[in-house]
Amino acid sequence: MAFPKAFYKWRPHPWHGLDVGVNPPEV
């Protein structure tokens, strides 16, 4: 993964790399 640990703290989802950061699919 190319994301900081702070990223997983609030979004520990298995679909890392899709629509993360700007407007991620809150499912």
MDTraj code that builds the backbone (N, CA, C; nanometers):
import mdtraj as md
import numpy as np

residues = "MET ALA PHE PRO LYS ALA PHE TYR LYS TRP ARG PRO HIS PRO TRP HIS GLY LEU ASP VAL GLY VAL ASN PRO PRO GLU VAL".split()
xyz = np.array([
    [0.0835, -0.1201, 0.0000],
    [0.0000, 0.0000, 0.0000],
    [0.0876, 0.1260, 0.0000],
    [0.0362, 0.2305, -0.0591],
    [0.1123, 0.3556, -0.0647],
    [0.0416, 0.4630, 0.0162],
    [-0.0106, 0.4225, 0.1314],
    [-0.0833, 0.5169, 0.2157],
    [-0.0203, 0.5211, 0.3541],
    [-0.0243, 0.6378, 0.4180],
    [0.0297, 0.6535, 0.5539],
    [-0.0548, 0.5785, 0.6555],
    [0.0011, 0.5547, 0.7735],
    [-0.0719, 0.4815, 0.8766],
    [-0.1934, 0.5586, 0.9242],
    [-0.1866, 0.6906, 0.9139],
    [-0.2996, 0.7738, 0.9543],
    [-0.4191, 0.7466, 0.8637],
    [-0.3902, 0.6958, 0.7458],
    [-0.4961, 0.6674, 0.6484],
    [-0.5791, 0.5481, 0.6940],
    [-0.5098, 0.4460, 0.7445],
    [-0.5797, 0.3252, 0.7869],
    [-0.6560, 0.3465, 0.9168],
    [-0.6181, 0.4518, 0.9899],
    [-0.6814, 0.4780, 1.1196],
    [-0.8289, 0.5111, 1.1027],
    [-0.8634, 0.5799, 0.9933],
    [-1.0028, 0.6181, 0.9745],
    [-1.0666, 0.5470, 0.8554],
    [-0.9861, 0.4737, 0.7773],
    [-1.0434, 0.3999, 0.6647],
    [-0.9726, 0.2662, 0.6441],
    [-0.9907, 0.1743, 0.7388],
    [-0.9278, 0.0418, 0.7267],
    [-1.0092, -0.0517, 0.6390],
    [-1.0409, -0.0093, 0.5166],
    [-1.1225, -0.0906, 0.4275],
    [-1.0332, -0.1695, 0.3313],
    [-1.0838, -0.2780, 0.2801],
    [-1.0068, -0.3665, 0.1903],
    [-0.9968, -0.3131, 0.0482],
    [-1.0720, -0.2050, 0.0168],
    [-1.0695, -0.1526, -0.1205],
    [-0.9798, -0.0296, -0.1316],
    [-0.8646, -0.0376, -0.0657],
    [-0.7685, 0.0725, -0.0719],
    [-0.7188, 0.0922, -0.2145],
    [-0.7341, 0.2117, -0.2649],
    [-0.6814, 0.2409, -0.3970],
    [-0.7905, 0.2744, -0.4974],
    [-0.9180, 0.2718, -0.4542],
    [-1.0276, 0.3022, -0.5463],
    [-1.0634, 0.4496, -0.5389],
    [-1.1639, 0.4806, -0.4579],
    [-1.2058, 0.6205, -0.4436],
    [-1.1746, 0.6683, -0.3029],
    [-1.0485, 0.6667, -0.2666],
    [-1.0095, 0.7054, -0.1322],
    [-0.9497, 0.8447, -0.1318],
    [-0.9823, 0.9200, -0.0287],
    [-0.9216, 1.0526, -0.0150],
    [-1.0222, 1.1633, -0.0424],
    [-1.0695, 1.1724, -0.1648],
    [-1.1594, 1.2813, -0.2023],
    [-1.3031, 1.2488, -0.1629],
    [-1.3606, 1.1512, -0.2290],
    [-1.4993, 1.1145, -0.2015],
    [-1.5143, 0.9629, -0.2042],
    [-1.4685, 0.8964, -0.0987],
    [-1.4718, 0.7505, -0.0918],
    [-1.6137, 0.6978, -0.0735],
    [-1.6467, 0.5840, -0.1315],
    [-1.7794, 0.5214, -0.1188],
    [-1.8052, 0.4722, 0.0228],
    [-1.8795, 0.5475, 0.1002],
    [-1.9083, 0.5081, 0.2384],
    [-2.0134, 0.3990, 0.2404],
    [-1.9723, 0.2761, 0.2230],
    [-2.0635, 0.1631, 0.2234],
    [-2.0456, 0.0843, 0.3520],
])
top = md.Topology()
chain = top.add_chain()
for i, resn in enumerate(residues, 1):
    res = top.add_residue(resn, chain, resSeq=i)
    for name in ("N", "CA", "C"):
        top.add_atom(name, md.element.get_by_symbol(name[0]), res)
traj = md.Trajectory(xyz[None], top)
